[in-house]
Amino acid sequence: MNNTQIPFLLSRKEAAAFLGMSVNTFDRYIRPNPNLKSLMVGDQIRYPQNLLIDFITKQSNHH
């Protein structure tokens, strides 16, 4: 995926692909973290791309 193909609001499958990991890894290690912000669009959870980048940046600064 390049930036011109990535939507602003990512599904969990898109978010996992954006981060370069499997959906299972995303579900196990990323989704449960209370610092990860998401929003409901209808009945689906979406992850704003910029908040996902901020989350990963902050997590990488802690290690």
Predicted model as a PDB file, atoms N, CA, C, CB and O in Angstrom, pLDDT in the B-factor column:
MODEL        1                                                                  
ATOM      1  N   MET A   1       0.839  -1.187   0.000  1.00 52.00           N  
ATOM      2  CA  MET A   1       0.000   0.000   0.000  1.00 52.00           C  
ATOM      3  C   MET A   1       0.877   1.241   0.000  1.00 52.00           C  
ATOM      4  CB  MET A   1      -0.951   0.003   1.214  1.00 52.00           C  
ATOM      5  O   MET A   1       1.803   1.346   0.805  1.00 52.00           O  
ATOM      6  N   ASN A   2       0.602   2.160  -0.874  1.00 54.00           N  
ATOM      7  CA  ASN A   2       1.292   3.438  -0.768  1.00 54.00           C  
ATOM      8  C   ASN A   2       0.294   4.476  -0.277  1.00 54.00           C  
ATOM      9  CB  ASN A   2       1.921   3.862  -2.133  1.00 54.00           C  
ATOM     10  O   ASN A   2      -0.909   4.217  -0.237  1.00 54.00           O  
ATOM     11  N   ASN A   3       0.789   5.642   0.094  1.00 55.00           N  
ATOM     12  CA  ASN A   3      -0.062   6.648   0.726  1.00 55.00           C  
ATOM     13  C   ASN A   3      -1.213   7.123  -0.148  1.00 55.00           C  
ATOM     14  CB  ASN A   3       0.764   7.820   1.118  1.00 55.00           C  
ATOM     15  O   ASN A   3      -2.222   7.584   0.385  1.00 55.00           O  
ATOM     16  N   THR A   4      -1.102   7.029  -1.464  1.00 59.00           N  
ATOM     17  CA  THR A   4      -2.193   7.481  -2.314  1.00 59.00           C  
ATOM     18  C   THR A   4      -3.343   6.477  -2.328  1.00 59.00           C  
ATOM     19  CB  THR A   4      -1.691   7.721  -3.730  1.00 59.00           C  
ATOM     20  O   THR A   4      -4.454   6.813  -2.739  1.00 59.00           O  
ATOM     21  N   GLN A   5      -3.081   5.235  -1.876  1.00 68.00           N  
ATOM     22  CA  GLN A   5      -4.115   4.211  -1.863  1.00 68.00           C  
ATOM     23  C   GLN A   5      -4.717   3.987  -0.476  1.00 68.00           C  
ATOM     24  CB  GLN A   5      -3.552   2.920  -2.383  1.00 68.00           C  
ATOM     25  O   GLN A   5      -5.690   3.244  -0.348  1.00 68.00           O  
ATOM     26  N   ILE A   6      -4.166   4.608   0.559  1.00 66.00           N  
ATOM     27  CA  ILE A   6      -4.613   4.353   1.919  1.00 66.00           C  
ATOM     28  C   ILE A   6      -5.731   5.328   2.279  1.00 66.00           C  
ATOM     29  CB  ILE A   6      -3.437   4.474   2.918  1.00 66.00           C  
ATOM     30  O   ILE A   6      -5.539   6.542   2.218  1.00 66.00           O  
ATOM     31  N   PRO A   7      -6.891   4.805   2.651  1.00 78.00           N  
ATOM     32  CA  PRO A   7      -7.973   5.702   3.082  1.00 78.00           C  
ATOM     33  C   PRO A   7      -7.644   6.325   4.436  1.00 78.00           C  
ATOM     34  CB  PRO A   7      -9.316   4.940   3.160  1.00 78.00           C  
ATOM     35  O   PRO A   7      -6.825   5.797   5.188  1.00 78.00           O  
ATOM     36  N   PHE A   8      -8.281   7.436   4.736  1.00 91.00           N  
ATOM     37  CA  PHE A   8      -8.052   8.108   6.021  1.00 91.00           C  
ATOM     38  C   PHE A   8      -8.535   7.247   7.182  1.00 91.00           C  
ATOM     39  CB  PHE A   8      -8.760   9.472   6.049  1.00 91.00           C  
ATOM     40  O   PHE A   8      -7.873   7.179   8.218  1.00 91.00           O  
ATOM     41  N   LEU A   9      -9.677   6.591   7.022  1.00 95.00           N  
ATOM     42  CA  LEU A   9     -10.224   5.724   8.065  1.00 95.00           C  
ATOM     43  C   LEU A   9      -9.993   4.270   7.663  1.00 95.00           C  
ATOM     44  CB  LEU A   9     -11.748   6.005   8.294  1.00 95.00           C  
ATOM     45  O   LEU A   9     -10.516   3.801   6.652  1.00 95.00           O  
ATOM     46  N   LEU A  10      -9.204   3.568   8.466  1.00 96.00           N  
ATOM     47  CA  LEU A  10      -8.805   2.211   8.123  1.00 96.00           C  
ATOM     48  C   LEU A  10      -9.620   1.178   8.888  1.00 96.00           C  
ATOM     49  CB  LEU A  10      -7.327   2.014   8.399  1.00 96.00           C  
ATOM     50  O   LEU A  10      -9.900   1.343  10.075  1.00 96.00           O  
ATOM     51  N   SER A  11      -9.994   0.118   8.197  1.00 96.00           N  
ATOM     52  CA  SER A  11     -10.579  -1.043   8.869  1.00 96.00           C  
ATOM     53  C   SER A  11      -9.449  -1.753   9.612  1.00 96.00           C  
ATOM     54  CB  SER A  11     -11.297  -2.015   7.841  1.00 96.00           C  
ATOM     55  O   SER A  11      -8.284  -1.391   9.442  1.00 96.00           O  
ATOM     56  N   ARG A  12      -9.761  -2.735  10.414  1.00 96.00           N  
ATOM     57  CA  ARG A  12      -8.688  -3.428  11.134  1.00 96.00           C  
ATOM     58  C   ARG A  12      -7.788  -4.187  10.161  1.00 96.00           C  
ATOM     59  CB  ARG A  12      -9.277  -4.398  12.180  1.00 96.00           C  
ATOM     60  O   ARG A  12      -6.582  -4.280  10.389  1.00 96.00           O  
ATOM     61  N   LYS A  13      -8.343  -4.722   9.098  1.00 97.00           N  
ATOM     62  CA  LYS A  13      -7.528  -5.400   8.079  1.00 97.00           C  
ATOM     63  C   LYS A  13      -6.598  -4.406   7.387  1.00 97.00           C  
ATOM     64  CB  LYS A  13      -8.431  -6.098   7.035  1.00 97.00           C  
ATOM     65  O   LYS A  13      -5.423  -4.702   7.174  1.00 97.00           O  
ATOM     66  N   GLU A  14      -7.116  -3.231   7.037  1.00 96.00           N  
ATOM     67  CA  GLU A  14      -6.300  -2.194   6.409  1.00 96.00           C  
ATOM     68  C   GLU A  14      -5.239  -1.666   7.373  1.00 96.00           C  
ATOM     69  CB  GLU A  14      -7.186  -1.042   5.920  1.00 96.00           C  
ATOM     70  O   GLU A  14      -4.100  -1.418   6.979  1.00 96.00           O  
ATOM     71  N   ALA A  15      -5.624  -1.495   8.648  1.00 96.00           N  
ATOM     72  CA  ALA A  15      -4.674  -1.010   9.654  1.00 96.00           C  
ATOM     73  C   ALA A  15      -3.531  -2.005   9.831  1.00 96.00           C  
ATOM     74  CB  ALA A  15      -5.385  -0.769  11.002  1.00 96.00           C  
ATOM     75  O   ALA A  15      -2.369  -1.609   9.917  1.00 96.00           O  
ATOM     76  N   ALA A  16      -3.858  -3.285   9.886  1.00 97.00           N  
ATOM     77  CA  ALA A  16      -2.824  -4.317  10.011  1.00 97.00           C  
ATOM     78  C   ALA A  16      -1.885  -4.283   8.803  1.00 97.00           C  
ATOM     79  CB  ALA A  16      -3.468  -5.718  10.151  1.00 97.00           C  
ATOM     80  O   ALA A  16      -0.666  -4.333   8.967  1.00 97.00           O  
ATOM     81  N   ALA A  17      -2.437  -4.199   7.609  1.00 96.00           N  
ATOM     82  CA  ALA A  17      -1.615  -4.141   6.396  1.00 96.00           C  
ATOM     83  C   ALA A  17      -0.751  -2.877   6.392  1.00 96.00           C  
ATOM     84  CB  ALA A  17      -2.508  -4.182   5.133  1.00 96.00           C  
ATOM     85  O   ALA A  17       0.420  -2.926   6.016  1.00 96.00           O  
ATOM     86  N   PHE A  18      -1.319  -1.764   6.803  1.00 94.00           N  
ATOM     87  CA  PHE A  18      -0.595  -0.492   6.875  1.00 94.00           C  
ATOM     88  C   PHE A  18       0.621  -0.619   7.792  1.00 94.00           C  
ATOM     89  CB  PHE A  18      -1.525   0.635   7.374  1.00 94.00           C  
ATOM     90  O   PHE A  18       1.680  -0.055   7.517  1.00 94.00           O  
ATOM     91  N   LEU A  19       0.453  -1.371   8.893  1.00 94.00           N  
ATOM     92  CA  LEU A  19       1.537  -1.555   9.860  1.00 94.00           C  
ATOM     93  C   LEU A  19       2.457  -2.717   9.487  1.00 94.00           C  
ATOM     94  CB  LEU A  19       0.960  -1.786  11.246  1.00 94.00           C  
ATOM     95  O   LEU A  19       3.463  -2.949  10.159  1.00 94.00           O  
ATOM     96  N   GLY A  20       2.126  -3.437   8.438  1.00 95.00           N  
ATOM     97  CA  GLY A  20       2.975  -4.524   7.987  1.00 95.00           C  
ATOM     98  C   GLY A  20       2.894  -5.767   8.850  1.00 95.00           C  
ATOM     99  O   GLY A  20       3.894  -6.457   9.053  1.00 95.00           O  
ATOM    100  N   MET A  21       1.699  -6.056   9.361  1.00 96.00           N  
ATOM    101  CA  MET A  21       1.520  -7.232  10.210  1.00 96.00           C  
ATOM    102  C   MET A  21       0.233  -7.940   9.847  1.00 96.00           C  
ATOM    103  CB  MET A  21       1.514  -6.843  11.697  1.00 96.00           C  
ATOM    104  O   MET A  21      -0.609  -7.409   9.123  1.00 96.00           O  
ATOM    105  N   SER A  22       0.098  -9.141  10.360  1.00 98.00           N  
ATOM    106  CA  SER A  22      -1.130  -9.893  10.111  1.00 98.00           C  
ATOM    107  C   SER A  22      -2.267  -9.322  10.956  1.00 98.00           C  
ATOM    108  CB  SER A  22      -0.925 -11.399  10.419  1.00 98.00           C  
ATOM    109  O   SER A  22      -2.038  -8.619  11.940  1.00 98.00           O  
ATOM    110  N   VAL A  23      -3.483  -9.637  10.555  1.00 98.00           N  
ATOM    111  CA  VAL A  23      -4.653  -9.217  11.328  1.00 98.00           C  
ATOM    112  C   VAL A  23      -4.609  -9.863  12.723  1.00 98.00           C  
ATOM    113  CB  VAL A  23      -5.974  -9.601  10.583  1.00 98.00           C  
ATOM    114  O   VAL A  23      -4.978  -9.228  13.711  1.00 98.00           O  
ATOM    115  N   ASN A  24      -4.163 -11.113  12.800  1.00 98.00           N  
ATOM    116  CA  ASN A  24      -4.064 -11.784  14.099  1.00 98.00           C  
ATOM    117  C   ASN A  24      -3.096 -11.063  15.034  1.00 98.00           C  
ATOM    118  CB  ASN A  24      -3.619 -13.233  13.912  1.00 98.00           C  
ATOM    119  O   ASN A  24      -3.384 -10.895  16.220  1.00 98.00           O  
ATOM    120  N   THR A  25      -1.960 -10.642  14.507  1.00 97.00           N  
ATOM    121  CA  THR A  25      -0.992  -9.899  15.318  1.00 97.00           C  
ATOM    122  C   THR A  25      -1.570  -8.561  15.747  1.00 97.00           C  
ATOM    123  CB  THR A  25       0.317  -9.684  14.542  1.00 97.00           C  
ATOM    124  O   THR A  25      -1.414  -8.157  16.900  1.00 97.00           O  
ATOM    125  N   PHE A  26      -2.233  -7.876  14.835  1.00 97.00           N  
ATOM    126  CA  PHE A  26      -2.883  -6.603  15.159  1.00 97.00           C  
ATOM    127  C   PHE A  26      -3.910  -6.801  16.272  1.00 97.00           C  
ATOM    128  CB  PHE A  26      -3.560  -6.001  13.905  1.00 97.00           C  
ATOM    129  O   PHE A  26      -3.960  -6.028  17.228  1.00 97.00           O  
ATOM    130  N   ASP A  27      -4.732  -7.852  16.134  1.00 97.00           N  
ATOM    131  CA  ASP A  27      -5.764  -8.127  17.140  1.00 97.00           C  
ATOM    132  C   ASP A  27      -5.168  -8.476  18.497  1.00 97.00           C  
ATOM    133  CB  ASP A  27      -6.660  -9.259  16.673  1.00 97.00           C  
ATOM    134  O   ASP A  27      -5.723  -8.108  19.532  1.00 97.00           O  
ATOM    135  N   ARG A  28      -4.060  -9.173  18.498  1.00 97.00           N  
ATOM    136  CA  ARG A  28      -3.460  -9.632  19.756  1.00 97.00           C  
ATOM    137  C   ARG A  28      -2.671  -8.540  20.470  1.00 97.00           C  
ATOM    138  CB  ARG A  28      -2.556 -10.812  19.492  1.00 97.00           C  
ATOM    139  O   ARG A  28      -2.779  -8.406  21.688  1.00 97.00           O  
ATOM    140  N   TYR A  29      -1.884  -7.762  19.742  1.00 93.00           N  
ATOM    141  CA  TYR A  29      -0.946  -6.841  20.373  1.00 93.00           C  
ATOM    142  C   TYR A  29      -1.295  -5.355  20.256  1.00 93.00           C  
ATOM    143  CB  TYR A  29       0.385  -7.056  19.795  1.00 93.00           C  
ATOM    144  O   TYR A  29      -0.902  -4.562  21.111  1.00 93.00           O  
ATOM    145  N   ILE A  30      -2.009  -4.982  19.233  1.00 94.00           N  
ATOM    146  CA  ILE A  30      -2.273  -3.561  18.999  1.00 94.00           C  
ATOM    147  C   ILE A  30      -3.678  -3.167  19.452  1.00 94.00           C  
ATOM    148  CB  ILE A  30      -2.092  -3.229  17.518  1.00 94.00           C  
ATOM    149  O   ILE A  30      -3.829  -2.216  20.220  1.00 94.00           O  
ATOM    150  N   ARG A  31      -4.687  -3.865  19.002  1.00 95.00           N  
ATOM    151  CA  ARG A  31      -6.076  -3.501  19.310  1.00 95.00           C  
ATOM    152  C   ARG A  31      -6.399  -3.396  20.794  1.00 95.00           C  
ATOM    153  CB  ARG A  31      -6.987  -4.495  18.700  1.00 95.00           C  
ATOM    154  O   ARG A  31      -7.129  -2.486  21.186  1.00 95.00           O  
ATOM    155  N   PRO A  32      -5.883  -4.293  21.639  1.00 95.00           N  
ATOM    156  CA  PRO A  32      -6.258  -4.218  23.061  1.00 95.00           C  
ATOM    157  C   PRO A  32      -5.649  -3.029  23.812  1.00 95.00           C  
ATOM    158  CB  PRO A  32      -5.847  -5.488  23.749  1.00 95.00           C  
ATOM    159  O   PRO A  32      -6.084  -2.719  24.921  1.00 95.00           O  
ATOM    160  N   ASN A  33      -4.667  -2.371  23.236  1.00 94.00           N  
ATOM    161  CA  ASN A  33      -3.998  -1.274  23.932  1.00 94.00           C  
ATOM    162  C   ASN A  33      -4.964  -0.103  24.099  1.00 94.00           C  
ATOM    163  CB  ASN A  33      -2.728  -0.828  23.163  1.00 94.00           C  
ATOM    164  O   ASN A  33      -5.510   0.398  23.116  1.00 94.00           O  
ATOM    165  N   PRO A  34      -5.176   0.336  25.347  1.00 94.00           N  
ATOM    166  CA  PRO A  34      -6.136   1.427  25.584  1.00 94.00           C  
ATOM    167  C   PRO A  34      -5.703   2.765  24.992  1.00 94.00           C  
ATOM    168  CB  PRO A  34      -6.354   1.595  27.064  1.00 94.00           C  
ATOM    169  O   PRO A  34      -6.523   3.675  24.871  1.00 94.00           O  
ATOM    170  N   ASN A  35      -4.433   2.900  24.620  1.00 93.00           N  
ATOM    171  CA  ASN A  35      -3.954   4.148  24.018  1.00 93.00           C  
ATOM    172  C   ASN A  35      -4.253   4.250  22.533  1.00 93.00           C  
ATOM    173  CB  ASN A  35      -2.476   4.282  24.231  1.00 93.00           C  
ATOM    174  O   ASN A  35      -4.099   5.317  21.940  1.00 93.00           O  
ATOM    175  N   LEU A  36      -4.680   3.151  21.931  1.00 94.00           N  
ATOM    176  CA  LEU A  36      -5.040   3.176  20.513  1.00 94.00           C  
ATOM    177  C   LEU A  36      -6.441   3.749  20.371  1.00 94.00           C  
ATOM    178  CB  LEU A  36      -4.958   1.752  19.883  1.00 94.00           C  
ATOM    179  O   LEU A  36      -7.402   3.196  20.907  1.00 94.00           O  
ATOM    180  N   LYS A  37      -6.552   4.841  19.661  1.00 93.00           N  
ATOM    181  CA  LYS A  37      -7.841   5.503  19.467  1.00 93.00           C  
ATOM    182  C   LYS A  37      -8.511   4.983  18.200  1.00 93.00           C  
ATOM    183  CB  LYS A  37      -7.662   7.036  19.392  1.00 93.00           C  
ATOM    184  O   LYS A  37      -7.869   4.781  17.170  1.00 93.00           O  
ATOM    185  N   SER A  38      -9.801   4.777  18.307  1.00 95.00           N  
ATOM    186  CA  SER A  38     -10.593   4.345  17.165  1.00 95.00           C  
ATOM    187  C   SER A  38     -11.941   5.041  17.236  1.00 95.00           C  
ATOM    188  CB  SER A  38     -10.759   2.794  17.139  1.00 95.00           C  
ATOM    189  O   SER A  38     -12.255   5.708  18.222  1.00 95.00           O  
ATOM    190  N   LEU A  39     -12.724   4.883  16.199  1.00 94.00           N  
ATOM    191  CA  LEU A  39     -14.073   5.438  16.230  1.00 94.00           C  
ATOM    192  C   LEU A  39     -15.028   4.508  15.522  1.00 94.00           C  
ATOM    193  CB  LEU A  39     -14.111   6.830  15.591  1.00 94.00           C  
ATOM    194  O   LEU A  39     -14.637   3.704  14.676  1.00 94.00           O  
ATOM    195  N   MET A  40     -16.275   4.634  15.884  1.00 95.00           N  
ATOM    196  CA  MET A  40     -17.322   3.821  15.275  1.00 95.00           C  
ATOM    197  C   MET A  40     -17.902   4.588  14.094  1.00 95.00           C  
ATOM    198  CB  MET A  40     -18.434   3.458  16.310  1.00 95.00           C  
ATOM    199  O   MET A  40     -18.264   5.759  14.211  1.00 95.00           O  
ATOM    200  N   VAL A  41     -17.982   3.919  12.979  1.00 94.00           N  
ATOM    201  CA  VAL A  41     -18.650   4.450  11.791  1.00 94.00           C  
ATOM    202  C   VAL A  41     -19.769   3.459  11.506  1.00 94.00           C  
ATOM    203  CB  VAL A  41     -17.650   4.623  10.539  1.00 94.00           C  
ATOM    204  O   VAL A  41     -19.541   2.379  10.962  1.00 94.00           O  
ATOM    205  N   GLY A  42     -20.964   3.842  11.878  1.00 95.00           N  
ATOM    206  CA  GLY A  42     -22.076   2.900  11.818  1.00 95.00           C  
ATOM    207  C   GLY A  42     -21.825   1.817  12.843  1.00 95.00           C  
ATOM    208  O   GLY A  42     -21.724   2.101  14.036  1.00 95.00           O  
ATOM    209  N   ASP A  43     -21.723   0.582  12.395  1.00 96.00           N  
ATOM    210  CA  ASP A  43     -21.464  -0.525  13.319  1.00 96.00           C  
ATOM    211  C   ASP A  43     -20.045  -1.078  13.171  1.00 96.00           C  
ATOM    212  CB  ASP A  43     -22.476  -1.641  13.093  1.00 96.00           C  
ATOM    213  O   ASP A  43     -19.751  -2.180  13.633  1.00 96.00           O  
ATOM    214  N   GLN A  44     -19.171  -0.304  12.523  1.00 96.00           N  
ATOM    215  CA  GLN A  44     -17.808  -0.766  12.282  1.00 96.00           C  
ATOM    216  C   GLN A  44     -16.778   0.138  12.953  1.00 96.00           C  
ATOM    217  CB  GLN A  44     -17.537  -0.840  10.789  1.00 96.00           C  
ATOM    218  O   GLN A  44     -16.928   1.359  12.980  1.00 96.00           O  
ATOM    219  N   ILE A  45     -15.735  -0.482  13.491  1.00 96.00           N  
ATOM    220  CA  ILE A  45     -14.631   0.266  14.090  1.00 96.00           C  
ATOM    221  C   ILE A  45     -13.684   0.686  12.975  1.00 96.00           C  
ATOM    222  CB  ILE A  45     -13.883  -0.583  15.175  1.00 96.00           C  
ATOM    223  O   ILE A  45     -13.338  -0.111  12.102  1.00 96.00           O  
ATOM    224  N   ARG A  46     -13.275   1.941  13.017  1.00 97.00           N  
ATOM    225  CA  ARG A  46     -12.296   2.469  12.058  1.00 97.00           C  
ATOM    226  C   ARG A  46     -11.164   3.133  12.832  1.00 97.00           C  
ATOM    227  CB  ARG A  46     -12.960   3.482  11.064  1.00 97.00           C  
ATOM    228  O   ARG A  46     -11.363   3.681  13.917  1.00 97.00           O  
ATOM    229  N   TYR A  47      -9.978   3.070  12.247  1.00 97.00           N  
ATOM    230  CA  TYR A  47      -8.778   3.643  12.843  1.00 97.00           C  
ATOM    231  C   TYR A  47      -8.298   4.776  11.954  1.00 97.00           C  
ATOM    232  CB  TYR A  47      -7.666   2.568  13.030  1.00 97.00           C  
ATOM    233  O   TYR A  47      -7.837   4.526  10.841  1.00 97.00           O  
ATOM    234  N   PRO A  48      -8.396   6.028  12.422  1.00 96.00           N  
ATOM    235  CA  PRO A  48      -7.882   7.135  11.621  1.00 96.00           C  
ATOM    236  C   PRO A  48      -6.377   6.956  11.387  1.00 96.00           C  
ATOM    237  CB  PRO A  48      -8.169   8.492  12.316  1.00 96.00           C  
ATOM    238  O   PRO A  48      -5.619   6.708  12.324  1.00 96.00           O  
ATOM    239  N   GLN A  49      -5.968   7.083  10.157  1.00 95.00           N  
ATOM    240  CA  GLN A  49      -4.580   6.839   9.786  1.00 95.00           C  
ATOM    241  C   GLN A  49      -3.616   7.674  10.618  1.00 95.00           C  
ATOM    242  CB  GLN A  49      -4.374   7.132   8.312  1.00 95.00           C  
ATOM    243  O   GLN A  49      -2.613   7.149  11.101  1.00 95.00           O  
ATOM    244  N   ASN A  50      -3.898   8.961  10.795  1.00 94.00           N  
ATOM    245  CA  ASN A  50      -2.975   9.823  11.541  1.00 94.00           C  
ATOM    246  C   ASN A  50      -2.877   9.408  13.007  1.00 94.00           C  
ATOM    247  CB  ASN A  50      -3.421  11.282  11.445  1.00 94.00           C  
ATOM    248  O   ASN A  50      -1.797   9.506  13.591  1.00 94.00           O  
ATOM    249  N   LEU A  51      -3.969   8.949  13.619  1.00 93.00           N  
ATOM    250  CA  LEU A  51      -3.915   8.505  15.011  1.00 93.00           C  
ATOM    251  C   LEU A  51      -3.173   7.181  15.144  1.00 93.00           C  
ATOM    252  CB  LEU A  51      -5.325   8.369  15.579  1.00 93.00           C  
ATOM    253  O   LEU A  51      -2.527   6.935  16.163  1.00 93.00           O  
ATOM    254  N   LEU A  52      -3.256   6.337  14.136  1.00 94.00           N  
ATOM    255  CA  LEU A  52      -2.518   5.083  14.130  1.00 94.00           C  
ATOM    256  C   LEU A  52      -1.013   5.369  14.046  1.00 94.00           C  
ATOM    257  CB  LEU A  52      -2.975   4.185  12.950  1.00 94.00           C  
ATOM    258  O   LEU A  52      -0.219   4.733  14.739  1.00 94.00           O  
ATOM    259  N   ILE A  53      -0.632   6.310  13.210  1.00 94.00           N  
ATOM    260  CA  ILE A  53       0.781   6.706  13.103  1.00 94.00           C  
ATOM    261  C   ILE A  53       1.263   7.286  14.427  1.00 94.00           C  
ATOM    262  CB  ILE A  53       0.980   7.737  11.959  1.00 94.00           C  
ATOM    263  O   ILE A  53       2.351   6.946  14.893  1.00 94.00           O  
ATOM    264  N   ASP A  54       0.458   8.166  15.040  1.00 93.00           N  
ATOM    265  CA  ASP A  54       0.823   8.747  16.337  1.00 93.00           C  
ATOM    266  C   ASP A  54       0.991   7.666  17.396  1.00 93.00           C  
ATOM    267  CB  ASP A  54      -0.237   9.759  16.789  1.00 93.00           C  
ATOM    268  O   ASP A  54       1.939   7.705  18.181  1.00 93.00           O  
ATOM    269  N   PHE A  55       0.079   6.704  17.420  1.00 93.00           N  
ATOM    270  CA  PHE A  55       0.141   5.610  18.395  1.00 93.00           C  
ATOM    271  C   PHE A  55       1.440   4.827  18.236  1.00 93.00           C  
ATOM    272  CB  PHE A  55      -1.073   4.667  18.235  1.00 93.00           C  
ATOM    273  O   PHE A  55       2.142   4.594  19.220  1.00 93.00           O  
ATOM    274  N   ILE A  56       1.764   4.424  17.026  1.00 92.00           N  
ATOM    275  CA  ILE A  56       2.968   3.637  16.779  1.00 92.00           C  
ATOM    276  C   ILE A  56       4.215   4.449  17.125  1.00 92.00           C  
ATOM    277  CB  ILE A  56       3.021   3.173  15.311  1.00 92.00           C  
ATOM    278  O   ILE A  56       5.159   3.912  17.703  1.00 92.00           O  
ATOM    279  N   THR A  57       4.226   5.721  16.781  1.00 92.00           N  
ATOM    280  CA  THR A  57       5.363   6.590  17.106  1.00 92.00           C  
ATOM    281  C   THR A  57       5.574   6.675  18.612  1.00 92.00           C  
ATOM    282  CB  THR A  57       5.148   7.995  16.528  1.00 92.00           C  
ATOM    283  O   THR A  57       6.701   6.553  19.091  1.00 92.00           O  
ATOM    284  N   LYS A  58       4.499   6.884  19.354  1.00 91.00           N  
ATOM    285  CA  LYS A  58       4.597   6.967  20.818  1.00 91.00           C  
ATOM    286  C   LYS A  58       5.035   5.643  21.416  1.00 91.00           C  
ATOM    287  CB  LYS A  58       3.258   7.391  21.422  1.00 91.00           C  
ATOM    288  O   LYS A  58       5.838   5.625  22.349  1.00 91.00           O  
ATOM    289  N   GLN A  59       4.523   4.535  20.898  1.00 88.00           N  
ATOM    290  CA  GLN A  59       4.905   3.214  21.411  1.00 88.00           C  
ATOM    291  C   GLN A  59       6.380   2.954  21.146  1.00 88.00           C  
ATOM    292  CB  GLN A  59       4.042   2.104  20.767  1.00 88.00           C  
ATOM    293  O   GLN A  59       7.071   2.401  22.002  1.00 88.00           O  
ATOM    294  N   SER A  60       6.869   3.337  19.991  1.00 86.00           N  
ATOM    295  CA  SER A  60       8.275   3.071  19.665  1.00 86.00           C  
ATOM    296  C   SER A  60       9.207   3.946  20.512  1.00 86.00           C  
ATOM    297  CB  SER A  60       8.533   3.318  18.162  1.00 86.00           C  
ATOM    298  O   SER A  60      10.352   3.566  20.758  1.00 86.00           O  
ATOM    299  N   ASN A  61       8.732   5.101  20.953  1.00 82.00           N  
ATOM    300  CA  ASN A  61       9.537   5.959  21.823  1.00 82.00           C  
ATOM    301  C   ASN A  61       9.644   5.414  23.236  1.00 82.00           C  
ATOM    302  CB  ASN A  61       8.955   7.349  21.861  1.00 82.00           C  
ATOM    303  O   ASN A  61      10.546   5.804  23.978  1.00 82.00           O  
ATOM    304  N   HIS A  62       8.744   4.522  23.623  1.00 72.00           N  
ATOM    305  CA  HIS A  62       8.768   3.946  24.968  1.00 72.00           C  
ATOM    306  C   HIS A  62       9.707   2.759  25.074  1.00 72.00           C  
ATOM    307  CB  HIS A  62       7.379   3.527  25.376  1.00 72.00           C  
ATOM    308  O   HIS A  62       9.960   2.283  26.181  1.00 72.00           O  
ATOM    309  N   HIS A  63      10.228   2.267  23.965  1.00 64.00           N  
ATOM    310  CA  HIS A  63      11.085   1.071  24.022  1.00 64.00           C  
ATOM    311  C   HIS A  63      12.475   1.371  23.595  1.00 64.00           C  
ATOM    312  CB  HIS A  63      10.532  -0.030  23.165  1.00 64.00           C  
ATOM    313  O   HIS A  63      13.324   0.480  23.583  1.00 64.00           O  
TER     314      HIS A  63                                                      
ENDMDL                                                                          
END                                                                             
